[in-house]
């Protein structure tokens, strides 16, 4: 039986020898990371610097973009290092830190999307009382709670997995994740599984119920409301729904892969899909919101034009 304190590193077995192609993969991943940083930072600066965008919807978007930077920074530097390395190992402390970053990113993302759906629900269903309901104090409280709750939850997660007695150190993925480490435990992990189910019930199904309820109410108002109400709903809810579907697709596959045997799926496809929820939303969201929301698009276009001149 191997104590967790004696496991000084983990081996990531999903990597395979790509020869000289590793330099091509490195450049592709590096380009994606630079694009993610630039696009998200641009929109954060635009929202913070323009008083016309100091509205609830844009404040929640700013929180979403900060989370995209946080999540991608928990993966990309690590991924770039591993691609160029001949030995794919990671220290135990760095592995646990990455687990904390990856899972807190996912939790904050889902809570942000739930808060944004609640904001759209108030704006469309209660337009006259919207400013009364959505005050700056309430905006700050919702954003802080989204981040603080996930940080507290996954700090508890870390306390559950760090002391585990492990009988191996091979993780069959390209990055560290909670279930891969728990599977290496030498003894019964019922407590970890119960904790995982409770967290899923509250912080996965909870936000999804909020999102489902708010959209049912929005649809009801749209069908009974004016053409202007429907146009407002479509223009502001379409990007949010696209973000939700995009993130949910990647997160669902990651949950399925961690819980079930996915050896029948080709290795390259399995790696791509496991990275999807950490790579595509940070790239997809700023581009989509920057193009779909006219206020942001006009300001970004003006800023880029002025820099070009």
PyMOL commands that set and color helices and strands:
alter all, ss='L'
color gray80, all
select helices_A, chain A and resi 4-6+21-49+51-53+56-73+76-84+92-125+130-133+136-162+178-182+190-224+227-259+267-292+294-308
alter helices_A, ss='H'
color red, helices_A
select strands_A, chain A and resi 9-12+89-91+170-171
alter strands_A, ss='S'
color yellow, strands_A
deselect
rebuild
show_as cartoon
